[in-house]
């Protein structure tokens, strides 16, 4: 297992995972969101993937908030259905928390995430901020201070 920054070559595998996990979400919009990492935008997302035996099995993205650069928004925490419950996403979340704590440039004070599975993220110290954020999503946050 290897955690690394996503490359353009990973996009097709990331999209396959999104298609399997989020059939209700626009694939065109998802593709646009992932490709934004490789754009020339001033504020753009960063994606990390978990690679196992040469294949992307999980990924997650984050971006510094445009409103408060000390807040990082996490998104697209996805694991291929054949690789769930193997600890890949847990290792990736722990990696991102450690990475963002270490960088602290600019000083990140909080990570925020909206999810349908709050119990999973509570294991990493995330707390519910708003229980009914967007349809069936819960807004969660974690202080990095």
Phi and psi in radians as a Rosetta constraint file:
Dihedral C 1 N 2 CA 2 C 2 CIRCULARHARMONIC -2.399 0.35
Dihedral N 2 CA 2 C 2 N 3 CIRCULARHARMONIC 2.322 0.35
Dihedral C 2 N 3 CA 3 C 3 CIRCULARHARMONIC -1.830 0.35
Dihedral N 3 CA 3 C 3 N 4 CIRCULARHARMONIC 2.278 0.35
Dihedral C 3 N 4 CA 4 C 4 CIRCULARHARMONIC -2.679 0.35
Dihedral N 4 CA 4 C 4 N 5 CIRCULARHARMONIC 2.877 0.35
Dihedral C 4 N 5 CA 5 C 5 CIRCULARHARMONIC -1.184 0.35
Dihedral N 5 CA 5 C 5 N 6 CIRCULARHARMONIC 2.452 0.35
Dihedral C 5 N 6 CA 6 C 6 CIRCULARHARMONIC -1.175 0.35
Dihedral N 6 CA 6 C 6 N 7 CIRCULARHARMONIC 2.613 0.35
Dihedral C 6 N 7 CA 7 C 7 CIRCULARHARMONIC -2.090 0.35
Dihedral N 7 CA 7 C 7 N 8 CIRCULARHARMONIC 2.955 0.35
Dihedral C 7 N 8 CA 8 C 8 CIRCULARHARMONIC -1.037 0.35
Dihedral N 8 CA 8 C 8 N 9 CIRCULARHARMONIC -0.541 0.35
Dihedral C 8 N 9 CA 9 C 9 CIRCULARHARMONIC -1.150 0.35
Dihedral N 9 CA 9 C 9 N 10 CIRCULARHARMONIC -0.361 0.35
Dihedral C 9 N 10 CA 10 C 10 CIRCULARHARMONIC -1.449 0.35
Dihedral N 10 CA 10 C 10 N 11 CIRCULARHARMONIC -0.256 0.35
Dihedral C 10 N 11 CA 11 C 11 CIRCULARHARMONIC -0.970 0.35
Dihedral N 11 CA 11 C 11 N 12 CIRCULARHARMONIC -0.785 0.35
Dihedral C 11 N 12 CA 12 C 12 CIRCULARHARMONIC -1.106 0.35
Dihedral N 12 CA 12 C 12 N 13 CIRCULARHARMONIC -0.678 0.35
Dihedral C 12 N 13 CA 13 C 13 CIRCULARHARMONIC -1.229 0.35
Dihedral N 13 CA 13 C 13 N 14 CIRCULARHARMONIC -0.651 0.35
Dihedral C 13 N 14 CA 14 C 14 CIRCULARHARMONIC -1.116 0.35
Dihedral N 14 CA 14 C 14 N 15 CIRCULARHARMONIC -0.723 0.35
Dihedral C 14 N 15 CA 15 C 15 CIRCULARHARMONIC -1.147 0.35
Dihedral N 15 CA 15 C 15 N 16 CIRCULARHARMONIC -0.632 0.35
Dihedral C 15 N 16 CA 16 C 16 CIRCULARHARMONIC -1.089 0.35
Dihedral N 16 CA 16 C 16 N 17 CIRCULARHARMONIC -0.721 0.35
Dihedral C 16 N 17 CA 17 C 17 CIRCULARHARMONIC -1.141 0.35
Dihedral N 17 CA 17 C 17 N 18 CIRCULARHARMONIC -0.740 0.35
Dihedral C 17 N 18 CA 18 C 18 CIRCULARHARMONIC -1.073 0.35
Dihedral N 18 CA 18 C 18 N 19 CIRCULARHARMONIC -0.777 0.35
Dihedral C 18 N 19 CA 19 C 19 CIRCULARHARMONIC -1.050 0.35
Dihedral N 19 CA 19 C 19 N 20 CIRCULARHARMONIC -0.710 0.35
Dihedral C 19 N 20 CA 20 C 20 CIRCULARHARMONIC -1.240 0.35
Dihedral N 20 CA 20 C 20 N 21 CIRCULARHARMONIC -0.604 0.35
Dihedral C 20 N 21 CA 21 C 21 CIRCULARHARMONIC -1.680 0.35
Dihedral N 21 CA 21 C 21 N 22 CIRCULARHARMONIC -0.379 0.35
Dihedral C 21 N 22 CA 22 C 22 CIRCULARHARMONIC -2.364 0.35
Dihedral N 22 CA 22 C 22 N 23 CIRCULARHARMONIC 1.022 0.35
Dihedral C 22 N 23 CA 23 C 23 CIRCULARHARMONIC -1.042 0.35
Dihedral N 23 CA 23 C 23 N 24 CIRCULARHARMONIC -0.381 0.35
Dihedral C 23 N 24 CA 24 C 24 CIRCULARHARMONIC -1.427 0.35
Dihedral N 24 CA 24 C 24 N 25 CIRCULARHARMONIC -0.259 0.35
Dihedral C 24 N 25 CA 25 C 25 CIRCULARHARMONIC -1.588 0.35
Dihedral N 25 CA 25 C 25 N 26 CIRCULARHARMONIC 2.486 0.35
Dihedral C 25 N 26 CA 26 C 26 CIRCULARHARMONIC -1.098 0.35
Dihedral N 26 CA 26 C 26 N 27 CIRCULARHARMONIC 2.074 0.35
Dihedral C 26 N 27 CA 27 C 27 CIRCULARHARMONIC -1.164 0.35
Dihedral N 27 CA 27 C 27 N 28 CIRCULARHARMONIC -0.565 0.35
Dihedral C 27 N 28 CA 28 C 28 CIRCULARHARMONIC -1.101 0.35
Dihedral N 28 CA 28 C 28 N 29 CIRCULARHARMONIC -0.748 0.35
Dihedral C 28 N 29 CA 29 C 29 CIRCULARHARMONIC -1.186 0.35
Dihedral N 29 CA 29 C 29 N 30 CIRCULARHARMONIC -0.726 0.35
Dihedral C 29 N 30 CA 30 C 30 CIRCULARHARMONIC -1.066 0.35
Dihedral N 30 CA 30 C 30 N 31 CIRCULARHARMONIC -0.759 0.35
Dihedral C 30 N 31 CA 31 C 31 CIRCULARHARMONIC -1.091 0.35
Dihedral N 31 CA 31 C 31 N 32 CIRCULARHARMONIC -0.737 0.35
Dihedral C 31 N 32 CA 32 C 32 CIRCULARHARMONIC -1.076 0.35
Dihedral N 32 CA 32 C 32 N 33 CIRCULARHARMONIC -0.743 0.35
Dihedral C 32 N 33 CA 33 C 33 CIRCULARHARMONIC -1.097 0.35
Dihedral N 33 CA 33 C 33 N 34 CIRCULARHARMONIC -0.736 0.35
Dihedral C 33 N 34 CA 34 C 34 CIRCULARHARMONIC -1.235 0.35
Dihedral N 34 CA 34 C 34 N 35 CIRCULARHARMONIC -0.754 0.35
Dihedral C 34 N 35 CA 35 C 35 CIRCULARHARMONIC -1.122 0.35
Dihedral N 35 CA 35 C 35 N 36 CIRCULARHARMONIC -0.370 0.35
Dihedral C 35 N 36 CA 36 C 36 CIRCULARHARMONIC -1.024 0.35
Dihedral N 36 CA 36 C 36 N 37 CIRCULARHARMONIC -0.477 0.35
Dihedral C 36 N 37 CA 37 C 37 CIRCULARHARMONIC -1.024 0.35
Dihedral N 37 CA 37 C 37 N 38 CIRCULARHARMONIC -0.533 0.35
Dihedral C 37 N 38 CA 38 C 38 CIRCULARHARMONIC -1.764 0.35
Dihedral N 38 CA 38 C 38 N 39 CIRCULARHARMONIC 0.217 0.35
Dihedral C 38 N 39 CA 39 C 39 CIRCULARHARMONIC -1.497 0.35
Dihedral N 39 CA 39 C 39 N 40 CIRCULARHARMONIC -3.104 0.35
Dihedral C 39 N 40 CA 40 C 40 CIRCULARHARMONIC -1.769 0.35
Dihedral N 40 CA 40 C 40 N 41 CIRCULARHARMONIC 0.303 0.35
Dihedral C 40 N 41 CA 41 C 41 CIRCULARHARMONIC -1.093 0.35
Dihedral N 41 CA 41 C 41 N 42 CIRCULARHARMONIC 2.617 0.35
Dihedral C 41 N 42 CA 42 C 42 CIRCULARHARMONIC -1.194 0.35
Dihedral N 42 CA 42 C 42 N 43 CIRCULARHARMONIC -0.737 0.35
Dihedral C 42 N 43 CA 43 C 43 CIRCULARHARMONIC -2.037 0.35
Dihedral N 43 CA 43 C 43 N 44 CIRCULARHARMONIC 1.959 0.35
Dihedral C 43 N 44 CA 44 C 44 CIRCULARHARMONIC -2.366 0.35
Dihedral N 44 CA 44 C 44 N 45 CIRCULARHARMONIC 2.724 0.35
Dihedral C 44 N 45 CA 45 C 45 CIRCULARHARMONIC -1.266 0.35
Dihedral N 45 CA 45 C 45 N 46 CIRCULARHARMONIC 2.803 0.35
Dihedral C 45 N 46 CA 46 C 46 CIRCULARHARMONIC -2.153 0.35
Dihedral N 46 CA 46 C 46 N 47 CIRCULARHARMONIC 2.316 0.35
Dihedral C 46 N 47 CA 47 C 47 CIRCULARHARMONIC -2.021 0.35
Dihedral N 47 CA 47 C 47 N 48 CIRCULARHARMONIC 2.461 0.35
Dihedral C 47 N 48 CA 48 C 48 CIRCULARHARMONIC -2.096 0.35
Dihedral N 48 CA 48 C 48 N 49 CIRCULARHARMONIC 2.504 0.35
Dihedral C 48 N 49 CA 49 C 49 CIRCULARHARMONIC -2.075 0.35
Dihedral N 49 CA 49 C 49 N 50 CIRCULARHARMONIC 2.709 0.35
Dihedral C 49 N 50 CA 50 C 50 CIRCULARHARMONIC -1.848 0.35
Dihedral N 50 CA 50 C 50 N 51 CIRCULARHARMONIC 2.129 0.35
Dihedral C 50 N 51 CA 51 C 51 CIRCULARHARMONIC -1.895 0.35
Dihedral N 51 CA 51 C 51 N 52 CIRCULARHARMONIC 2.294 0.35
Dihedral C 51 N 52 CA 52 C 52 CIRCULARHARMONIC -2.310 0.35
Dihedral N 52 CA 52 C 52 N 53 CIRCULARHARMONIC 2.128 0.35
Dihedral C 52 N 53 CA 53 C 53 CIRCULARHARMONIC 0.945 0.35
Dihedral N 53 CA 53 C 53 N 54 CIRCULARHARMONIC 0.719 0.35
Dihedral C 53 N 54 CA 54 C 54 CIRCULARHARMONIC 1.397 0.35
Dihedral N 54 CA 54 C 54 N 55 CIRCULARHARMONIC 0.092 0.35
Dihedral C 54 N 55 CA 55 C 55 CIRCULARHARMONIC -2.164 0.35
Dihedral N 55 CA 55 C 55 N 56 CIRCULARHARMONIC 2.446 0.35
Dihedral C 55 N 56 CA 56 C 56 CIRCULARHARMONIC -1.271 0.35
Dihedral N 56 CA 56 C 56 N 57 CIRCULARHARMONIC 2.106 0.35
Dihedral C 56 N 57 CA 57 C 57 CIRCULARHARMONIC -1.956 0.35
Dihedral N 57 CA 57 C 57 N 58 CIRCULARHARMONIC -0.269 0.35
Dihedral C 57 N 58 CA 58 C 58 CIRCULARHARMONIC -2.777 0.35
Dihedral N 58 CA 58 C 58 N 59 CIRCULARHARMONIC 2.735 0.35
Dihedral C 58 N 59 CA 59 C 59 CIRCULARHARMONIC -2.725 0.35
Dihedral N 59 CA 59 C 59 N 60 CIRCULARHARMONIC 2.887 0.35
Dihedral C 59 N 60 CA 60 C 60 CIRCULARHARMONIC -2.731 0.35
Dihedral N 60 CA 60 C 60 N 61 CIRCULARHARMONIC 2.571 0.35
Dihedral C 60 N 61 CA 61 C 61 CIRCULARHARMONIC -2.156 0.35
Dihedral N 61 CA 61 C 61 N 62 CIRCULARHARMONIC 2.794 0.35
Dihedral C 61 N 62 CA 62 C 62 CIRCULARHARMONIC -2.612 0.35
Dihedral N 62 CA 62 C 62 N 63 CIRCULARHARMONIC 2.779 0.35
Dihedral C 62 N 63 CA 63 C 63 CIRCULARHARMONIC -2.629 0.35
Dihedral N 63 CA 63 C 63 N 64 CIRCULARHARMONIC 2.509 0.35
Dihedral C 63 N 64 CA 64 C 64 CIRCULARHARMONIC -1.244 0.35
Dihedral N 64 CA 64 C 64 N 65 CIRCULARHARMONIC 2.363 0.35
Dihedral C 64 N 65 CA 65 C 65 CIRCULARHARMONIC -1.066 0.35
Dihedral N 65 CA 65 C 65 N 66 CIRCULARHARMONIC 2.405 0.35
Dihedral C 65 N 66 CA 66 C 66 CIRCULARHARMONIC -1.227 0.35
Dihedral N 66 CA 66 C 66 N 67 CIRCULARHARMONIC -0.430 0.35
Dihedral C 66 N 67 CA 67 C 67 CIRCULARHARMONIC -1.482 0.35
Dihedral N 67 CA 67 C 67 N 68 CIRCULARHARMONIC -0.563 0.35
Dihedral C 67 N 68 CA 68 C 68 CIRCULARHARMONIC -2.577 0.35
Dihedral N 68 CA 68 C 68 N 69 CIRCULARHARMONIC 1.806 0.35
Dihedral C 68 N 69 CA 69 C 69 CIRCULARHARMONIC -1.114 0.35
Dihedral N 69 CA 69 C 69 N 70 CIRCULARHARMONIC -0.158 0.35
Dihedral C 69 N 70 CA 70 C 70 CIRCULARHARMONIC -1.553 0.35
Dihedral N 70 CA 70 C 70 N 71 CIRCULARHARMONIC 0.002 0.35
Dihedral C 70 N 71 CA 71 C 71 CIRCULARHARMONIC -1.953 0.35
Dihedral N 71 CA 71 C 71 N 72 CIRCULARHARMONIC 2.345 0.35
Dihedral C 71 N 72 CA 72 C 72 CIRCULARHARMONIC -1.962 0.35
Dihedral N 72 CA 72 C 72 N 73 CIRCULARHARMONIC 2.267 0.35
Dihedral C 72 N 73 CA 73 C 73 CIRCULARHARMONIC -1.736 0.35
Dihedral N 73 CA 73 C 73 N 74 CIRCULARHARMONIC 2.220 0.35
Dihedral C 73 N 74 CA 74 C 74 CIRCULARHARMONIC -1.663 0.35
Dihedral N 74 CA 74 C 74 N 75 CIRCULARHARMONIC 2.622 0.35
Dihedral C 74 N 75 CA 75 C 75 CIRCULARHARMONIC -2.798 0.35
Dihedral N 75 CA 75 C 75 N 76 CIRCULARHARMONIC 2.927 0.35
Dihedral C 75 N 76 CA 76 C 76 CIRCULARHARMONIC 0.952 0.35
Dihedral N 76 CA 76 C 76 N 77 CIRCULARHARMONIC 0.778 0.35
Dihedral C 76 N 77 CA 77 C 77 CIRCULARHARMONIC -1.306 0.35
Dihedral N 77 CA 77 C 77 N 78 CIRCULARHARMONIC 1.728 0.35
Dihedral C 77 N 78 CA 78 C 78 CIRCULARHARMONIC -2.296 0.35
Dihedral N 78 CA 78 C 78 N 79 CIRCULARHARMONIC 2.486 0.35
Dihedral C 78 N 79 CA 79 C 79 CIRCULARHARMONIC -2.258 0.35
Dihedral N 79 CA 79 C 79 N 80 CIRCULARHARMONIC 2.404 0.35
Dihedral C 79 N 80 CA 80 C 80 CIRCULARHARMONIC -1.005 0.35
Dihedral N 80 CA 80 C 80 N 81 CIRCULARHARMONIC 2.339 0.35
Dihedral C 80 N 81 CA 81 C 81 CIRCULARHARMONIC -0.946 0.35
Dihedral N 81 CA 81 C 81 N 82 CIRCULARHARMONIC -0.520 0.35
Dihedral C 81 N 82 CA 82 C 82 CIRCULARHARMONIC -1.322 0.35
Dihedral N 82 CA 82 C 82 N 83 CIRCULARHARMONIC -0.142 0.35
Dihedral C 82 N 83 CA 83 C 83 CIRCULARHARMONIC -2.140 0.35
Dihedral N 83 CA 83 C 83 N 84 CIRCULARHARMONIC 0.276 0.35
Dihedral C 83 N 84 CA 84 C 84 CIRCULARHARMONIC -1.299 0.35
Dihedral N 84 CA 84 C 84 N 85 CIRCULARHARMONIC 2.771 0.35
Dihedral C 84 N 85 CA 85 C 85 CIRCULARHARMONIC 1.086 0.35
Dihedral N 85 CA 85 C 85 N 86 CIRCULARHARMONIC 0.470 0.35
Dihedral C 85 N 86 CA 86 C 86 CIRCULARHARMONIC -1.993 0.35
Dihedral N 86 CA 86 C 86 N 87 CIRCULARHARMONIC 0.032 0.35
Dihedral C 86 N 87 CA 87 C 87 CIRCULARHARMONIC 1.551 0.35
Dihedral N 87 CA 87 C 87 N 88 CIRCULARHARMONIC 0.045 0.35
Dihedral C 87 N 88 CA 88 C 88 CIRCULARHARMONIC -1.111 0.35
Dihedral N 88 CA 88 C 88 N 89 CIRCULARHARMONIC -0.857 0.35
Dihedral C 88 N 89 CA 89 C 89 CIRCULARHARMONIC -1.180 0.35
Dihedral N 89 CA 89 C 89 N 90 CIRCULARHARMONIC -0.641 0.35
Dihedral C 89 N 90 CA 90 C 90 CIRCULARHARMONIC -1.058 0.35
Dihedral N 90 CA 90 C 90 N 91 CIRCULARHARMONIC -0.786 0.35
Dihedral C 90 N 91 CA 91 C 91 CIRCULARHARMONIC -1.127 0.35
Dihedral N 91 CA 91 C 91 N 92 CIRCULARHARMONIC -0.638 0.35
Dihedral C 91 N 92 CA 92 C 92 CIRCULARHARMONIC -1.197 0.35
Dihedral N 92 CA 92 C 92 N 93 CIRCULARHARMONIC -0.762 0.35
Dihedral C 92 N 93 CA 93 C 93 CIRCULARHARMONIC -1.072 0.35
Dihedral N 93 CA 93 C 93 N 94 CIRCULARHARMONIC -0.809 0.35
Dihedral C 93 N 94 CA 94 C 94 CIRCULARHARMONIC -1.049 0.35
Dihedral N 94 CA 94 C 94 N 95 CIRCULARHARMONIC -0.704 0.35
Dihedral C 94 N 95 CA 95 C 95 CIRCULARHARMONIC -1.084 0.35
Dihedral N 95 CA 95 C 95 N 96 CIRCULARHARMONIC -0.810 0.35
Dihedral C 95 N 96 CA 96 C 96 CIRCULARHARMONIC -1.135 0.35
Dihedral N 96 CA 96 C 96 N 97 CIRCULARHARMONIC -0.715 0.35
Dihedral C 96 N 97 CA 97 C 97 CIRCULARHARMONIC -1.065 0.35
Dihedral N 97 CA 97 C 97 N 98 CIRCULARHARMONIC -0.833 0.35
Dihedral C 97 N 98 CA 98 C 98 CIRCULARHARMONIC -1.087 0.35
Dihedral N 98 CA 98 C 98 N 99 CIRCULARHARMONIC -0.767 0.35
Dihedral C 98 N 99 CA 99 C 99 CIRCULARHARMONIC -1.083 0.35
Dihedral N 99 CA 99 C 99 N 100 CIRCULARHARMONIC -0.809 0.35
Dihedral C 99 N 100 CA 100 C 100 CIRCULARHARMONIC -1.230 0.35
Dihedral N 100 CA 100 C 100 N 101 CIRCULARHARMONIC -0.601 0.35
Dihedral C 100 N 101 CA 101 C 101 CIRCULARHARMONIC -1.121 0.35
Dihedral N 101 CA 101 C 101 N 102 CIRCULARHARMONIC -0.724 0.35
Dihedral C 101 N 102 CA 102 C 102 CIRCULARHARMONIC -1.205 0.35
Dihedral N 102 CA 102 C 102 N 103 CIRCULARHARMONIC -0.758 0.35
Dihedral C 102 N 103 CA 103 C 103 CIRCULARHARMONIC -1.108 0.35
Dihedral N 103 CA 103 C 103 N 104 CIRCULARHARMONIC -0.977 0.35
Dihedral C 103 N 104 CA 104 C 104 CIRCULARHARMONIC 0.770 0.35
Dihedral N 104 CA 104 C 104 N 105 CIRCULARHARMONIC 0.549 0.35
Dihedral C 104 N 105 CA 105 C 105 CIRCULARHARMONIC -2.351 0.35
Dihedral N 105 CA 105 C 105 N 106 CIRCULARHARMONIC 1.735 0.35
Dihedral C 105 N 106 CA 106 C 106 CIRCULARHARMONIC -1.210 0.35
Dihedral N 106 CA 106 C 106 N 107 CIRCULARHARMONIC 2.868 0.35
Dihedral C 106 N 107 CA 107 C 107 CIRCULARHARMONIC -1.050 0.35
Dihedral N 107 CA 107 C 107 N 108 CIRCULARHARMONIC 1.836 0.35
Dihedral C 107 N 108 CA 108 C 108 CIRCULARHARMONIC -1.335 0.35
Dihedral N 108 CA 108 C 108 N 109 CIRCULARHARMONIC 2.230 0.35
Dihedral C 108 N 109 CA 109 C 109 CIRCULARHARMONIC -1.892 0.35
Dihedral N 109 CA 109 C 109 N 110 CIRCULARHARMONIC -0.342 0.35
Dihedral C 109 N 110 CA 110 C 110 CIRCULARHARMONIC -2.701 0.35
Dihedral N 110 CA 110 C 110 N 111 CIRCULARHARMONIC 2.531 0.35
Dihedral C 110 N 111 CA 111 C 111 CIRCULARHARMONIC -1.924 0.35
Dihedral N 111 CA 111 C 111 N 112 CIRCULARHARMONIC 2.413 0.35
Dihedral C 111 N 112 CA 112 C 112 CIRCULARHARMONIC -2.212 0.35
Dihedral N 112 CA 112 C 112 N 113 CIRCULARHARMONIC 2.637 0.35
Dihedral C 112 N 113 CA 113 C 113 CIRCULARHARMONIC -2.739 0.35
Dihedral N 113 CA 113 C 113 N 114 CIRCULARHARMONIC 2.419 0.35
Dihedral C 113 N 114 CA 114 C 114 CIRCULARHARMONIC -1.917 0.35
Dihedral N 114 CA 114 C 114 N 115 CIRCULARHARMONIC 2.394 0.35
Dihedral C 114 N 115 CA 115 C 115 CIRCULARHARMONIC -2.626 0.35
Dihedral N 115 CA 115 C 115 N 116 CIRCULARHARMONIC 2.795 0.35
Dihedral C 115 N 116 CA 116 C 116 CIRCULARHARMONIC -1.673 0.35
Dihedral N 116 CA 116 C 116 N 117 CIRCULARHARMONIC -0.159 0.35
Dihedral C 116 N 117 CA 117 C 117 CIRCULARHARMONIC -2.169 0.35
Dihedral N 117 CA 117 C 117 N 118 CIRCULARHARMONIC 1.221 0.35
Dihedral C 117 N 118 CA 118 C 118 CIRCULARHARMONIC -1.071 0.35
Dihedral N 118 CA 118 C 118 N 119 CIRCULARHARMONIC -0.539 0.35
Dihedral C 118 N 119 CA 119 C 119 CIRCULARHARMONIC -1.070 0.35
Dihedral N 119 CA 119 C 119 N 120 CIRCULARHARMONIC -0.650 0.35
Dihedral C 119 N 120 CA 120 C 120 CIRCULARHARMONIC -1.064 0.35
Dihedral N 120 CA 120 C 120 N 121 CIRCULARHARMONIC -0.779 0.35
Dihedral C 120 N 121 CA 121 C 121 CIRCULARHARMONIC -1.375 0.35
Dihedral N 121 CA 121 C 121 N 122 CIRCULARHARMONIC -0.346 0.35
Dihedral C 121 N 122 CA 122 C 122 CIRCULARHARMONIC -1.096 0.35
Dihedral N 122 CA 122 C 122 N 123 CIRCULARHARMONIC -0.481 0.35
Dihedral C 122 N 123 CA 123 C 123 CIRCULARHARMONIC -1.064 0.35
Dihedral N 123 CA 123 C 123 N 124 CIRCULARHARMONIC -0.401 0.35
Dihedral C 123 N 124 CA 124 C 124 CIRCULARHARMONIC -1.812 0.35
Dihedral N 124 CA 124 C 124 N 125 CIRCULARHARMONIC 0.177 0.35
Dihedral C 124 N 125 CA 125 C 125 CIRCULARHARMONIC 1.616 0.35
Dihedral N 125 CA 125 C 125 N 126 CIRCULARHARMONIC 0.106 0.35
Dihedral C 125 N 126 CA 126 C 126 CIRCULARHARMONIC -1.297 0.35
Dihedral N 126 CA 126 C 126 N 127 CIRCULARHARMONIC 2.484 0.35
Dihedral C 126 N 127 CA 127 C 127 CIRCULARHARMONIC -2.119 0.35
Dihedral N 127 CA 127 C 127 N 128 CIRCULARHARMONIC 2.613 0.35
Dihedral C 127 N 128 CA 128 C 128 CIRCULARHARMONIC -1.211 0.35
Dihedral N 128 CA 128 C 128 N 129 CIRCULARHARMONIC 2.245 0.35
Dihedral C 128 N 129 CA 129 C 129 CIRCULARHARMONIC -1.730 0.35
Dihedral N 129 CA 129 C 129 N 130 CIRCULARHARMONIC -0.827 0.35
Dihedral C 129 N 130 CA 130 C 130 CIRCULARHARMONIC -2.423 0.35
Dihedral N 130 CA 130 C 130 N 131 CIRCULARHARMONIC 2.057 0.35
Dihedral C 130 N 131 CA 131 C 131 CIRCULARHARMONIC -1.233 0.35
Dihedral N 131 CA 131 C 131 N 132 CIRCULARHARMONIC -0.488 0.35
Dihedral C 131 N 132 CA 132 C 132 CIRCULARHARMONIC -2.096 0.35
Dihedral N 132 CA 132 C 132 N 133 CIRCULARHARMONIC 1.366 0.35
Dihedral C 132 N 133 CA 133 C 133 CIRCULARHARMONIC -1.445 0.35
Dihedral N 133 CA 133 C 133 N 134 CIRCULARHARMONIC -0.958 0.35
Dihedral C 133 N 134 CA 134 C 134 CIRCULARHARMONIC -2.625 0.35
Dihedral N 134 CA 134 C 134 N 135 CIRCULARHARMONIC 1.825 0.35
Dihedral C 134 N 135 CA 135 C 135 CIRCULARHARMONIC 1.004 0.35
Dihedral N 135 CA 135 C 135 N 136 CIRCULARHARMONIC -1.941 0.35
Dihedral C 135 N 136 CA 136 C 136 CIRCULARHARMONIC -1.821 0.35
Dihedral N 136 CA 136 C 136 N 137 CIRCULARHARMONIC 0.411 0.35
Dihedral C 136 N 137 CA 137 C 137 CIRCULARHARMONIC -1.674 0.35
Dihedral N 137 CA 137 C 137 N 138 CIRCULARHARMONIC 2.622 0.35
Dihedral C 137 N 138 CA 138 C 138 CIRCULARHARMONIC -2.006 0.35
Dihedral N 138 CA 138 C 138 N 139 CIRCULARHARMONIC 2.317 0.35
Dihedral C 138 N 139 CA 139 C 139 CIRCULARHARMONIC -1.557 0.35
Dihedral N 139 CA 139 C 139 N 140 CIRCULARHARMONIC 2.211 0.35
Dihedral C 139 N 140 CA 140 C 140 CIRCULARHARMONIC -2.174 0.35
Dihedral N 140 CA 140 C 140 N 141 CIRCULARHARMONIC 2.743 0.35
Dihedral C 140 N 141 CA 141 C 141 CIRCULARHARMONIC -2.518 0.35
Dihedral N 141 CA 141 C 141 N 142 CIRCULARHARMONIC 2.774 0.35
Dihedral C 141 N 142 CA 142 C 142 CIRCULARHARMONIC -2.495 0.35
Dihedral N 142 CA 142 C 142 N 143 CIRCULARHARMONIC 2.183 0.35
Dihedral C 142 N 143 CA 143 C 143 CIRCULARHARMONIC -1.365 0.35
Dihedral N 143 CA 143 C 143 N 144 CIRCULARHARMONIC 2.430 0.35
Dihedral C 143 N 144 CA 144 C 144 CIRCULARHARMONIC -1.874 0.35
Dihedral N 144 CA 144 C 144 N 145 CIRCULARHARMONIC 0.220 0.35
